[in-house]
Amino acid sequence: MSKTISLNVKCPNCNKSLMDNEVQVNERPSIKLNVETAKDRGTIRLCSTYGCYDHQCDIDLPDGEIARFFCPNCNKELVSKDKCESCDAPMVTFTLQLGGKVYICSRRGCEQHFVAFEDLALELRKFYHEYGF
């Protein structure tokens, strides 16, 4: 039986949690963000399970649309300097509570994502301790 990992993330700008315990996606706390497209602005809640692309959004996000994501606390954009290796869209970044960063593609439908650690040995030890691997 494979384990699933529910990530706990915070804003890389203001350091406040992006987790929403009140609105869950797939029975886990969601990652709450403000989202903006060329036509609209709203709220999106991403599934916090790594590798899951389920979400709830109160605006229309057509396939292929590049969205901008913002912290609901400080309202700063969560964009990184990195581009998606699959589709060249900007990557969105979150900070892991345990250390390291999560990157997701800003293009609707693109499944490119990854986790990066600054101090790999230290952060992997914390990760294994937290998730029991």
C-alpha positions in Angstrom: 0.0 0.0 0.0 1.5 3.3 -1.0 1.6 6.3 1.3 0.2 9.7 0.4 1.8 12.8 1.7 -0.3 15.8 2.6 1.9 18.9 2.4 1.8 21.7 4.9 2.8 25.0 3.1 3.2 28.6 3.9 3.7 31.9 2.0 7.4 32.5 1.0 6.8 36.2 1.4 5.0 36.7 4.8 5.6 33.2 6.2 2.0 32.7 7.1 0.2 29.4 6.6 -1.7 28.8 3.4 -3.5 25.8 4.9 -7.3 25.9 5.2 -8.6 23.4 7.7 -12.2 24.6 7.2 -12.4 23.7 3.5 -11.0 20.3 2.7 -10.2 18.8 -0.6 -10.2 14.9 -0.6 -10.6 14.9 3.2 -7.4 16.9 3.8 -6.9 20.6 4.6 -6.7 22.6 1.4 -4.1 25.1 0.2 -6.0 28.4 -0.1 -4.9 31.0 -2.6 -6.2 34.0 -4.4 -6.1 33.3 -8.2 -6.3 35.7 -11.1 -6.8 35.1 -14.8 -7.0 37.5 -17.7 -10.7 37.8 -17.1 -11.4 37.2 -13.5 -10.2 37.0 -9.9 -11.3 34.6 -7.2 -10.2 31.9 -4.7 -8.8 28.5 -5.3 -8.3 25.7 -2.9 -5.7 23.1 -4.0 -5.5 19.5 -2.8 -2.6 19.3 -0.3 -1.8 15.7 -1.2 1.4 15.7 -3.3 0.8 14.6 -6.8 -3.0 15.3 -6.7 -4.4 17.9 -9.0 -7.9 18.2 -7.6 -9.1 21.7 -6.6 -12.1 23.9 -5.9 -12.2 27.2 -7.6 -14.9 29.9 -7.6 -14.0 31.3 -11.1 -13.6 29.6 -14.5 -10.1 28.3 -15.2 -10.1 27.0 -18.8 -7.6 24.4 -19.8 -4.3 26.0 -21.0 -4.9 29.2 -19.1 -2.0 30.7 -17.2 -3.2 31.9 -13.8 -1.5 34.1 -11.3 -1.6 33.0 -7.7 -1.4 35.2 -4.6 -1.2 34.7 -0.8 -4.6 35.3 0.8 -2.7 36.9 3.8 -0.3 39.4 2.3 -1.7 39.3 -1.3 1.8 39.1 -2.8 2.2 37.0 -5.9 3.7 33.5 -5.4 5.6 33.4 -8.7 9.2 32.1 -8.9 11.9 33.0 -11.4 11.7 29.4 -12.7 9.8 28.4 -15.9 8.0 25.1 -16.4 10.2 22.6 -18.1 7.1 21.2 -19.9 5.2 24.3 -21.1 7.4 27.3 -20.3 4.8 28.9 -18.0 5.9 30.6 -14.8 6.2 28.3 -11.8 4.4 29.1 -8.5 6.2 28.5 -5.2 5.3 27.7 -1.7 7.5 27.1 1.4 7.2 23.8 3.2 6.7 24.0 6.9 9.5 21.5 7.3 11.8 23.3 5.0 12.3 23.3 1.3 10.0 24.6 -1.4 7.2 23.2 -3.6 6.9 24.4 -7.2 3.8 24.0 -9.4 3.1 25.1 -12.9 0.8 28.0 -13.3 -0.8 26.7 -16.5 -4.2 24.9 -16.0 -3.8 21.3 -17.1 0.0 21.1 -16.9 1.0 18.6 -14.2 4.6 19.7 -13.8 5.6 20.1 -10.1 8.6 19.4 -7.9 10.0 19.8 -4.4 13.4 21.4 -3.8 15.5 21.4 -0.6 18.3 23.8 0.2 20.0 21.5 2.8 19.0 18.1 1.4 20.3 16.0 4.3 18.7 18.1 7.1 15.4 18.6 5.3 15.1 14.9 4.3 15.7 13.8 7.9 12.8 16.2 9.0 10.7 14.9 6.1 11.2 11.2 6.9 10.6 11.9 10.6 7.3 13.8 9.9 5.9 11.3 7.4 7.4 8.1 8.8 9.3 6.8 5.8 
